[in-house]
Structure formats: structure tokens, C-alpha cells
């Protein structure tokens, strides 16, 4: 991704996540290519304007009967040739804890492979 790689402050992981944006009564969905503790990146030929807010939900397997999909609000902060970079807006401690747990699972799976 060229220069954007140099801007990364945190490791990024491929985790299943869906982003939702409502505009003019229609809901548009995007799929995150990768996620870090600070935000996410979405591949798209038509990025939303910088400053647009979306809601990101992690599409994780249920681990218990009362579990809900953790989510957080994000904002578009930058466009690239491939898509748009997003930053989390005040993510909850629980959301960040779930992300850290999933990052550990990804690393453990890579070590076993």
C-alpha cells in the first residue's frame, strides 16, 4: 500500500468485520481488509468522504449464549488508491479487549500453521 504502510502505528490483522453506513435511508455495507487497535482499512473503489462515520461490527463466532457482536464507531480519515482508512472513535474497553483476544488467536493460529 505504498506510503500508507509507513503511517501504521499498530500491527494489523485480518479479522472478519462488517461496516455499516446509513445514507438517504439506505444501508451500505463494507468489509474490512484488516484491523488494528486504532482502526481498520477497507478495500473499495468508491471511498466515502473523509469525516464520514460508520459503525464497525466484528463478525466473530459466538462463544456463549449471551454474546453480542462487539462494535465501535469509526470515521474515514484518509483515502488511498485501494480504499479508505478508518479510525476508531472512542472504542469501549470491552471492544478493545475483544480485539486483543482475537489478535492473540490469529497469532496462535499462524504459529501452528
N, CA, C and O atoms as a MOPAC input file, in Angstrom:
PM7 MOZYME 1SCF
protein

 N      0.80700 1    -1.19200 1     0.00000 1
 C      0.00000 1     0.00000 1     0.00000 1
 C      0.85100 1     1.25700 1     0.00000 1
 O      0.37800 1     2.33000 1     0.37400 1
 N      2.06300 1     1.13500 1    -0.40400 1
 C      2.90300 1     2.30500 1    -0.57400 1
 C      3.18900 1     3.04700 1     0.70600 1
 O      3.57000 1     2.44700 1     1.71100 1
 N      3.00400 1     4.35800 1     0.67200 1
 C      3.34300 1     5.20900 1     1.80100 1
 C      2.49700 1     4.92400 1     3.02600 1
 O      2.94600 1     5.16200 1     4.14700 1
 N      1.28600 1     4.42200 1     2.84500 1
 C      0.41400 1     4.17800 1     3.99100 1
 C      1.00500 1     3.17300 1     4.95500 1
 O      0.71600 1     3.22000 1     6.15100 1
 N      1.83200 1     2.26100 1     4.45300 1
 C      2.47000 1     1.28600 1     5.32700 1
 C      3.31700 1     1.99100 1     6.37700 1
 O      3.37900 1     1.54500 1     7.52300 1
 N      3.96400 1     3.07900 1     6.00200 1
 C      4.81900 1     3.81600 1     6.92200 1
 C      4.03500 1     4.52700 1     8.00700 1
 O      4.60000 1     4.84500 1     9.05300 1
 N      2.76200 1     4.78600 1     7.79600 1
 C      1.94000 1     5.51200 1     8.76700 1
 C      1.39300 1     4.60800 1     9.86600 1
 O      0.88900 1     5.10000 1    10.87600 1
 N      1.48400 1     3.33000 1     9.68600 1
 C      0.88500 1     2.40800 1    10.64900 1
 C      1.63000 1     2.46700 1    11.97800 1
 O      2.85100 1     2.32800 1    12.04100 1
 N      0.85900 1     2.67500 1    13.02500 1
 C      1.43100 1     2.72500 1    14.36200 1
 C      1.23700 1     1.40800 1    15.10200 1
 O      1.92400 1     1.14000 1    16.08800 1
 N      0.30300 1     0.58400 1    14.62800 1
 C     -0.02500 1    -0.66600 1    15.29900 1
 C     -0.10100 1    -1.79400 1    14.28100 1
 O     -0.36700 1    -1.57300 1    13.09900 1
 N      0.13800 1    -3.00100 1    14.76400 1
 C      0.02000 1    -4.17400 1    13.89600 1
 C     -1.42100 1    -4.31600 1    13.42000 1
 O     -2.36400 1    -3.98200 1    14.13700 1
 N     -1.57000 1    -4.81700 1    12.20200 1
 C     -2.89000 1    -5.04000 1    11.62700 1
 C     -3.11600 1    -6.53100 1    11.42700 1
 O     -2.18400 1    -7.28700 1    11.15100 1
 N     -4.38000 1    -6.93900 1    11.57200 1
 C     -4.74500 1    -8.34500 1    11.47700 1
 C     -5.95700 1    -8.49000 1    10.57100 1
 O     -6.82100 1    -7.61600 1    10.51700 1
 N     -6.00200 1    -9.59800 1     9.87100 1
 C     -7.17100 1    -9.91600 1     9.04500 1
 C     -8.21000 1   -10.56600 1     9.94800 1
 O     -8.08700 1   -11.73800 1    10.30300 1
 N     -9.22600 1    -9.81000 1    10.31700 1
 C    -10.33500 1   -10.31400 1    11.12000 1
 C    -11.63000 1   -10.02600 1    10.37600 1
 O    -11.75400 1    -8.98200 1     9.73500 1
 N    -12.59100 1   -10.92800 1    10.45100 1
 C    -13.85800 1   -10.65000 1     9.77800 1
 C    -14.59700 1    -9.50900 1    10.47700 1
 O    -14.89600 1    -9.58700 1    11.66900 1
 N    -14.88700 1    -8.45600 1     9.72400 1
 C    -15.60200 1    -7.30700 1    10.27800 1
 C    -16.42500 1    -6.66700 1     9.17200 1
 O    -15.98400 1    -6.55600 1     8.02800 1
 N    -17.62900 1    -6.24900 1     9.53900 1
 C    -18.52200 1    -5.58200 1     8.60800 1
 C    -18.75500 1    -4.16200 1     9.09500 1
 O    -18.94400 1    -3.92500 1    10.28800 1
 N    -18.73800 1    -3.21900 1     8.15700 1
 C    -19.00700 1    -1.82500 1     8.47200 1
 C    -20.32700 1    -1.42400 1     7.84200 1
 O    -20.63700 1    -1.80200 1     6.71200 1
 N    -21.09100 1    -0.65700 1     8.58700 1
 C    -22.40300 1    -0.22600 1     8.12200 1
 C    -22.44700 1     1.29500 1     8.08400 1
 O    -21.97600 1     1.97100 1     8.99900 1
 N    -23.02600 1     1.82200 1     6.99800 1
 C    -23.19900 1     3.25800 1     6.85600 1
 C    -24.58800 1     3.50600 1     6.30400 1
 O    -24.96600 1     2.93900 1     5.28000 1
 N    -25.35700 1     4.36300 1     6.98900 1
 C    -26.69700 1     4.68600 1     6.51900 1
 C    -26.65600 1     6.03700 1     5.81500 1
 O    -26.17100 1     7.02100 1     6.37200 1
 N    -27.16400 1     6.07600 1     4.59800 1
 C    -27.23400 1     7.31600 1     3.83000 1
 C    -28.54000 1     7.34600 1     3.05000 1
 O    -28.85500 1     6.40800 1     2.31600 1
 N    -29.28600 1     8.40800 1     3.20800 1
 C    -30.54900 1     8.57700 1     2.48300 1
 C    -31.49100 1     7.39500 1     2.67300 1
 O    -32.17200 1     6.98100 1     1.73500 1
 N    -31.53100 1     6.85500 1     3.87800 1
 C    -32.41900 1     5.74500 1     4.18300 1
 C    -31.93200 1     4.39000 1     3.71300 1
 O    -32.60400 1     3.38400 1     3.94400 1
 N    -30.78000 1     4.33500 1     3.06000 1
 C    -30.21000 1     3.06900 1     2.59800 1
 C    -28.99900 1     2.71600 1     3.45500 1
 O    -28.23700 1     3.59100 1     3.86400 1
 N    -28.83700 1     1.44200 1     3.71500 1
 C    -27.68000 1     0.96800 1     4.47400 1
 C    -26.68700 1     0.36600 1     3.49400 1
 O    -27.01700 1    -0.53300 1     2.72000 1
 N    -25.46700 1     0.87900 1     3.54500 1
 C    -24.37800 1     0.38200 1     2.70800 1
 C    -23.43200 1    -0.39300 1     3.61100 1
 O    -23.12400 1     0.05200 1     4.71700 1
 N    -22.96800 1    -1.55000 1     3.14900 1
 C    -22.02400 1    -2.33600 1     3.95200 1
 C    -20.68000 1    -2.42500 1     3.23900 1
 O    -20.59600 1    -2.41500 1     2.01000 1
 N    -19.63600 1    -2.51100 1     4.05500 1
 C    -18.26800 1    -2.70000 1     3.58300 1
 C    -17.65700 1    -3.81200 1     4.41300 1
 O    -18.11500 1    -4.07900 1     5.52400 1
 N    -16.63300 1    -4.46200 1     3.89300 1
 C    -15.89600 1    -5.47100 1     4.63900 1
 C    -14.48100 1    -4.96100 1     4.86900 1
 O    -13.81400 1    -4.52100 1     3.93300 1
 N    -14.02400 1    -5.02000 1     6.11400 1
 C    -12.67300 1    -4.56500 1     6.44200 1
 C    -11.64400 1    -5.55200 1     5.91200 1
 O    -11.82000 1    -6.76500 1     6.03000 1
 N    -10.57100 1    -5.03200 1     5.33000 1
 C     -9.46600 1    -5.87800 1     4.89000 1
 C     -8.57600 1    -6.23300 1     6.07500 1
 O     -8.12100 1    -7.37000 1     6.20300 1
 N     -8.33100 1    -5.24700 1     6.94200 1
 C     -7.53500 1    -5.50500 1     8.13700 1
 C     -7.92600 1    -4.52700 1     9.22900 1
 O     -8.51800 1    -3.47800 1     8.97500 1
 N     -7.57500 1    -4.90800 1    10.46500 1
 C     -7.96000 1    -4.13200 1    11.64900 1
 C     -6.77000 1    -4.04000 1    12.58900 1
 O     -5.98400 1    -4.98000 1    12.70900 1
 N     -6.64400 1    -2.89500 1    13.25700 1
 C     -5.66000 1    -2.72100 1    14.32600 1
 C     -6.41500 1    -2.19700 1    15.54200 1
 O     -7.63500 1    -2.03800 1    15.49500 1
 N     -5.69700 1    -1.92700 1    16.62800 1
 C     -6.35000 1    -1.35300 1    17.79800 1
 C     -6.77500 1     0.09100 1    17.55800 1
 O     -7.55900 1     0.64400 1    18.32900 1
 N     -6.26100 1     0.70700 1    16.48800 1
 C     -6.59700 1     2.09600 1    16.21000 1
 C     -7.61800 1     2.30600 1    15.11500 1
 O     -8.21600 1     3.37800 1    15.02000 1
 N     -7.82700 1     1.28200 1    14.27600 1
 C     -8.76400 1     1.46500 1    13.18100 1
 C     -8.77700 1     0.29400 1    12.23100 1
 O     -8.42700 1    -0.82700 1    12.60200 1
 N     -9.18400 1     0.55900 1    10.99700 1
 C     -9.33200 1    -0.50400 1    10.00700 1
 C     -9.08000 1     0.07000 1     8.61800 1
 O     -9.02400 1     1.28400 1     8.42600 1
 N     -8.92800 1    -0.84400 1     7.64700 1
 C     -8.78200 1    -0.44000 1     6.25600 1
 C     -9.77700 1    -1.21800 1     5.42300 1
 O     -9.94400 1    -2.42400 1     5.60500 1
 N    -10.44000 1    -0.52200 1     4.50400 1
 C    -11.45700 1    -1.12100 1     3.64000 1
 C    -11.03600 1    -0.95900 1     2.19100 1
 O    -10.74800 1     0.15000 1     1.73900 1
 N    -11.00000 1    -2.06500 1     1.46600 1
 C    -10.77900 1    -2.01000 1     0.02000 1
 C    -12.07900 1    -1.57900 1    -0.63700 1
 O    -13.11400 1    -2.21400 1    -0.43600 1
 N    -12.04100 1    -0.50700 1    -1.42000 1
 C    -13.22100 1    -0.06800 1    -2.14100 1
 C    -12.80100 1     0.90500 1    -3.24200 1
 O    -11.94400 1     1.76200 1    -3.02300 1
 N    -13.39900 1     0.77400 1    -4.41400 1
 C    -13.10100 1     1.73200 1    -5.47500 1
 C    -13.80500 1     3.07500 1    -5.25600 1
 O    -13.44800 1     4.07500 1    -5.87800 1
 N    -14.80800 1     3.09300 1    -4.36700 1
 C    -15.59400 1     4.30200 1    -4.10400 1
 C    -15.58700 1     4.64800 1    -2.61400 1
 O    -16.58500 1     4.42400 1    -1.93000 1
 N    -14.47800 1     5.18800 1    -2.10200 1
 C    -14.43000 1     5.50400 1    -0.67900 1
 C    -15.41500 1     6.61400 1    -0.30900 1
 O    -15.72400 1     7.49000 1    -1.11700 1
 N    -15.89000 1     6.55300 1     0.91100 1
 C    -16.76800 1     7.59900 1     1.43100 1
 C    -15.93500 1     8.83600 1     1.73400 1
 O    -14.72000 1     8.72700 1     1.89900 1
 N    -16.55300 1    10.00100 1     1.81000 1
 C    -15.79800 1    11.22000 1     2.10400 1
 C    -15.09300 1    11.15300 1     3.46100 1
 O    -15.59100 1    10.54200 1     4.40600 1
 N    -13.92500 1    11.79200 1     3.53600 1
 C    -13.20800 1    11.89700 1     4.80800 1
 C    -14.14600 1    12.55600 1     5.82300 1
 O    -14.82400 1    13.53500 1     5.51000 1
 N    -14.17600 1    12.01600 1     7.02900 1
 C    -15.05800 1    12.52500 1     8.07400 1
 C    -16.34900 1    11.74900 1     8.20900 1
 O    -17.05700 1    11.90700 1     9.20400 1
 N    -16.68100 1    10.90400 1     7.22300 1
 C    -17.89200 1    10.08300 1     7.29800 1
 C    -17.76300 1     9.10000 1     8.45000 1
 O    -16.70800 1     8.49900 1     8.65100 1
 N    -18.83600 1     8.94200 1     9.19800 1
 C    -18.84100 1     7.99500 1    10.31800 1
 C    -19.59400 1     6.73000 1     9.91500 1
 O    -20.62600 1     6.77700 1     9.24500 1
 N    -19.03600 1     5.59200 1    10.35200 1
 C    -19.63800 1     4.29100 1    10.11200 1
 C    -19.63300 1     3.52700 1    11.42300 1
 O    -19.00700 1     3.95000 1    12.39500 1
 N    -20.32900 1     2.41000 1    11.44600 1
 C    -20.27700 1     1.51600 1    12.60300 1
 C    -19.64200 1     0.21500 1    12.14400 1
 O    -20.07900 1    -0.38400 1    11.16200 1
 N    -18.60300 1    -0.22300 1    12.86100 1
 C    -17.90100 1    -1.46700 1    12.55900 1
 C    -18.33100 1    -2.52100 1    13.56300 1
 O    -18.30300 1    -2.28600 1    14.77100 1
 N    -18.73100 1    -3.68700 1    13.06000 1
 C    -19.05700 1    -4.82400 1    13.91600 1
 C    -18.12200 1    -5.96900 1    13.58400 1
 O    -17.92000 1    -6.29200 1    12.41300 1
 N    -17.55600 1    -6.58000 1    14.59800 1
 C    -16.72000 1    -7.75700 1    14.40000 1
 C    -17.62100 1    -8.95500 1    14.15300 1
 O    -18.54900 1    -9.21100 1    14.92000 1
 N    -17.34900 1    -9.67900 1    13.09200 1
 C    -18.13300 1   -10.87200 1    12.73400 1
 C    -17.42700 1   -12.09900 1    13.29900 1
 O    -16.82400 1   -12.87900 1    12.56200 1
 N    -17.51100 1   -12.25600 1    14.60500 1
 C    -16.79100 1   -13.33000 1    15.28700 1
 C    -17.74600 1   -14.45900 1    15.64100 1
 O    -18.94000 1   -14.23500 1    15.84000 1
 N    -17.20600 1   -15.68900 1    15.71800 1
 C    -18.07100 1   -16.80400 1    16.12100 1
 C    -18.55800 1   -16.60600 1    17.55200 1
 O    -17.83600 1   -16.09500 1    18.40800 1
 N    -19.80000 1   -17.02400 1    17.78900 1
 C    -20.34700 1   -16.92200 1    19.15200 1
 C    -19.56500 1   -17.82700 1    20.08600 1
 O    -19.25400 1   -18.96800 1    19.74700 1
 N    -19.25500 1   -17.31300 1    21.25000 1
 C    -18.53800 1   -18.10200 1    22.24700 1
 C    -19.40800 1   -18.36800 1    23.48600 1
 O    -18.99200 1   -19.06000 1    24.41500 1
 N    -20.60900 1   -17.80800 1    23.47600 1
 C    -21.51800 1   -18.01700 1    24.59100 1
 C    -22.92000 1   -17.60600 1    24.19300 1
 O    -23.08400 1   -16.86100 1    23.22700 1
 N    -23.95400 1   -18.07600 1    24.91600 1
 C    -25.33200 1   -17.81500 1    24.51800 1
 C    -25.73700 1   -16.34200 1    24.60700 1
 O    -26.64100 1   -15.91900 1    23.88600 1
 N    -25.09700 1   -15.55400 1    25.46400 1
 C    -25.49100 1   -14.16500 1    25.64000 1
 C    -24.57800 1   -13.19500 1    24.90300 1
 O    -24.70900 1   -11.98000 1    25.05000 1
 N    -23.67000 1   -13.72200 1    24.12700 1
 C    -22.67900 1   -12.87500 1    23.47200 1
 C    -23.29600 1   -12.07400 1    22.33100 1
 O    -24.06200 1   -12.61000 1    21.52900 1
 N    -22.96000 1   -10.79300 1    22.26300 1
 C    -23.38900 1    -9.96700 1    21.14800 1
 C    -22.16000 1    -9.57200 1    20.34100 1
 O    -21.03500 1    -9.62000 1    20.83900 1
 N    -22.38600 1    -9.18300 1    19.09900 1
 C    -21.26200 1    -8.78400 1    18.26600 1
 C    -20.72200 1    -7.45600 1    18.77600 1
 O    -21.45800 1    -6.47000 1    18.83700 1
 N    -19.44000 1    -7.41900 1    19.14500 1
 C    -18.89800 1    -6.14400 1    19.59300 1
 C    -18.77900 1    -5.18000 1    18.42300 1
 O    -18.45700 1    -5.58300 1    17.30500 1
 N    -19.04100 1    -3.90300 1    18.68800 1
 C    -18.96700 1    -2.91000 1    17.63900 1
 C    -18.39500 1    -1.60500 1    18.14100 1
 O    -18.30600 1    -1.36700 1    19.34600 1
 N    -18.00900 1    -0.76600 1    17.20300 1
 C    -17.45700 1     0.54200 1    17.53500 1
 C    -17.69700 1     1.48500 1    16.36600 1
 O    -17.74700 1     1.06400 1    15.21000 1
 N    -17.84400 1     2.74900 1    16.68000 1
 C    -17.97300 1     3.75400 1    15.63400 1
 C    -16.58300 1     4.08800 1    15.09000 1
 O    -15.60900 1     4.13200 1    15.84100 1
 N    -16.50200 1     4.32100 1    13.77900 1
 C    -15.24700 1     4.69500 1    13.12100 1
 C    -15.50900 1     5.89000 1    12.22200 1
 O    -16.65400 1     6.18600 1    11.88200 1
 N    -14.44300 1     6.56800 1    11.84400 1
 C    -14.55700 1     7.67100 1    10.89200 1
 C    -13.52100 1     7.50200 1     9.79300 1
 O    -12.41600 1     7.02000 1    10.03900 1
 N    -13.88200 1     7.90100 1     8.58500 1
 C    -12.95100 1     7.85600 1     7.44800 1
 C    -11.91900 1     8.96300 1     7.65900 1
 O    -12.27600 1    10.13000 1     7.82200 1
 N    -10.64100 1     8.59000 1     7.65500 1
 C     -9.58900 1     9.58300 1     7.89100 1
 C     -8.71400 1     9.83300 1     6.67300 1
 O     -8.03200 1    10.85600 1     6.59800 1
 N     -8.72500 1     8.90200 1     5.71000 1
 C     -7.82200 1     9.06300 1     4.57200 1
 C     -8.24700 1     8.11900 1     3.44600 1
 O     -8.80100 1     7.04700 1     3.69200 1
 N     -7.98000 1     8.53400 1     2.22200 1
 C     -8.18900 1     7.69500 1     1.04600 1
 C     -6.84100 1     7.24800 1     0.50800 1
 O     -5.84200 1     7.95500 1     0.63900 1
 N     -6.82000 1     6.07000 1    -0.09700 1
 C     -5.64300 1     5.58400 1    -0.80900 1
 C     -6.11500 1     5.15000 1    -2.19600 1
 O     -7.30100 1     5.23700 1    -2.51200 1
 N     -5.18700 1     4.68900 1    -3.00700 1
 C     -5.57400 1     4.17400 1    -4.32200 1
 C     -6.46000 1     2.93700 1    -4.19700 1
 O     -7.24200 1     2.64400 1    -5.10100 1
 N     -6.34300 1     2.20600 1    -3.08000 1
 C     -7.07800 1     0.95500 1    -2.90300 1
 C     -8.37700 1     1.08700 1    -2.11700 1
 O     -9.25600 1     0.23500 1    -2.24900 1
 N     -8.52300 1     2.13100 1    -1.30200 1
 C     -9.71200 1     2.20100 1    -0.47200 1
 C     -9.68200 1     3.34300 1     0.51600 1
 O     -9.27000 1     4.45700 1     0.19000 1
 N    -10.13300 1     3.05000 1     1.75100 1
 C    -10.21200 1     4.09200 1     2.77000 1
 C     -9.72000 1     3.58800 1     4.12000 1
 O     -9.96300 1     2.44800 1     4.51600 1
 N     -9.02400 1     4.47600 1     4.80600 1
 C     -8.52200 1     4.18800 1     6.14600 1
 C     -9.51200 1     4.75600 1     7.16300 1
 O    -10.03000 1     5.86100 1     7.00100 1
 N     -9.75800 1     3.97900 1     8.20400 1
 C    -10.73100 1     4.34400 1     9.23000 1
 C    -10.07100 1     4.38200 1    10.59900 1
 O     -9.14600 1     3.61400 1    10.86400 1
 N    -10.53900 1     5.26800 1    11.47000 1
 C    -10.03200 1     5.34800 1    12.83800 1
 C    -11.19500 1     5.15000 1    13.79900 1
 O    -12.28200 1     5.68800 1    13.59100 1
 N    -10.95500 1     4.37000 1    14.85700 1
 C    -11.97800 1     4.16800 1    15.88100 1
 C    -12.24500 1     5.47400 1    16.61900 1
 O    -11.32800 1     6.25000 1    16.88500 1
 N    -13.50900 1     5.70500 1    16.94400 1
 C    -13.92000 1     6.86300 1    17.72500 1
 C    -14.30100 1     6.36000 1    19.10500 1
 O    -15.32900 1     5.70200 1    19.26300 1
 N    -13.49100 1     6.66100 1    20.09800 1
 C    -13.76300 1     6.28200 1    21.49600 1
 C    -14.23000 1     4.83900 1    21.65400 1
 O    -15.32400 1     4.60400 1    22.16800 1
 N    -13.42400 1     3.86200 1    21.22200 1
 C    -13.83700 1     2.46200 1    21.40200 1
 C    -13.91800 1     2.12000 1    22.89200 1
 O    -13.14200 1     2.62800 1    23.70100 1
 N    -14.86200 1     1.25700 1    23.23600 1
 C    -15.00900 1     0.86300 1    24.63800 1
 C    -13.87400 1    -0.07300 1    25.04300 1
 O    -13.23000 1    -0.69300 1    24.19700 1
 N    -13.64600 1    -0.16200 1    26.32700 1
 C    -12.62200 1    -1.07300 1    26.84900 1
 C    -12.95500 1    -2.51000 1    26.47000 1
 O    -12.05900 1    -3.29300 1    26.15700 1
 N    -14.24400 1    -2.86100 1    26.49600 1
 C    -14.66600 1    -4.22000 1    26.13000 1
 C    -14.35500 1    -4.50200 1    24.66100 1
 O    -13.87000 1    -5.58500 1    24.33300 1
 N    -14.62500 1    -3.55200 1    23.78000 1
 C    -14.34600 1    -3.73600 1    22.36200 1
 C    -12.85200 1    -3.96400 1    22.14600 1
 O    -12.46700 1    -4.87000 1    21.40700 1
 N    -12.01100 1    -3.15500 1    22.77900 1
 C    -10.55900 1    -3.30600 1    22.62900 1
 C    -10.07600 1    -4.62600 1    23.21400 1
 O     -9.15800 1    -5.24300 1    22.67300 1
 N    -10.68200 1    -5.06500 1    24.31000 1
 C    -10.30600 1    -6.35000 1    24.91400 1
 C    -10.64300 1    -7.50200 1    23.96100 1
 O     -9.85700 1    -8.44000 1    23.82400 1
 N    -11.80100 1    -7.43600 1    23.30500 1
 C    -12.18300 1    -8.46400 1    22.34000 1
 C    -11.20300 1    -8.46200 1    21.17100 1
 O    -10.79000 1    -9.52500 1    20.70700 1
 N    -10.82900 1    -7.27400 1    20.69100 1
 C     -9.85000 1    -7.19300 1    19.59900 1
 C     -8.53100 1    -7.84400 1    19.99700 1
 O     -7.97300 1    -8.64100 1    19.24300 1
 N     -8.03400 1    -7.50300 1    21.18700 1
 C     -6.76000 1    -8.08000 1    21.63900 1
 C     -6.84600 1    -9.60200 1    21.71600 1
 O     -5.90300 1   -10.29600 1    21.33500 1
 N     -7.96400 1   -10.12200 1    22.20200 1
 C     -8.15600 1   -11.57200 1    22.29800 1
 C     -8.13800 1   -12.20700 1    20.91100 1
 O     -7.52400 1   -13.25500 1    20.71000 1
 N     -8.80700 1   -11.57600 1    19.96600 1
 C     -8.84800 1   -12.11400 1    18.60300 1
 C     -7.47500 1   -12.02000 1    17.94400 1
 O     -7.09400 1   -12.92300 1    17.19900 1
 N     -6.72800 1   -10.95500 1    18.19900 1
 C     -5.37300 1   -10.83300 1    17.64900 1
 C     -4.49400 1   -11.97600 1    18.16500 1
 O     -3.70400 1   -12.54400 1    17.41100 1
 N     -4.63400 1   -12.30800 1    19.45100 1
 C     -3.87000 1   -13.43000 1    20.01300 1
 C     -4.23000 1   -14.73300 1    19.31700 1
 O     -3.35600 1   -15.54800 1    19.02100 1
 N     -5.52700 1   -14.93100 1    19.05500 1
 C     -5.96600 1   -16.15300 1    18.36200 1
 C     -5.34900 1   -16.23900 1    16.96800 1
 O     -4.91900 1   -17.31300 1    16.54600 1
 N     -5.30300 1   -15.12200 1    16.25400 1
 C     -4.71700 1   -15.09700 1    14.90700 1
 C     -3.24000 1   -15.46000 1    14.98300 1
 O     -2.75700 1   -16.26800 1    14.19100 1
 N     -2.52100 1   -14.86800 1    15.93000 1
 C     -1.08500 1   -15.15400 1    16.07500 1
 C     -0.83500 1   -16.62000 1    16.44000 1
 O      0.09100 1   -17.24400 1    15.92300 1
 N     -1.66300 1   -17.16100 1    17.32700 1
 C     -1.50200 1   -18.57100 1    17.70900 1
 C     -1.77400 1   -19.48100 1    16.52300 1
 O     -1.07000 1   -20.47300 1    16.33700 1
 N     -2.78000 1   -19.16300 1    15.71800 1
 C     -3.09100 1   -19.97300 1    14.54800 1
 C     -1.96200 1   -19.90100 1    13.53300 1
 O     -1.65200 1   -20.90000 1    12.88300 1
 N     -1.35200 1   -18.75400 1    13.39000 1
 C     -0.21400 1   -18.61800 1    12.44700 1
 C      0.97900 1   -19.42800 1    12.92500 1
 O      1.68400 1   -20.02300 1    12.10900 1
 N      1.21800 1   -19.46300 1    14.21400 1
 C      2.33700 1   -20.23400 1    14.75500 1
 C      2.14800 1   -21.72800 1    14.56400 1
 O      3.11100 1   -22.46300 1    14.35000 1
 N      0.88000 1   -22.17800 1    14.64400 1
 C      0.58100 1   -23.61400 1    14.46900 1
 C      0.67600 1   -24.03400 1    13.00800 1
 O      0.93000 1   -25.19900 1    12.70200 1
 N      0.47000 1   -23.07100 1    12.10500 1
 C      0.44200 1   -23.39800 1    10.66000 1
 C      1.82700 1   -23.66300 1    10.10700 1
 O      1.97300 1   -23.94900 1     8.91800 1

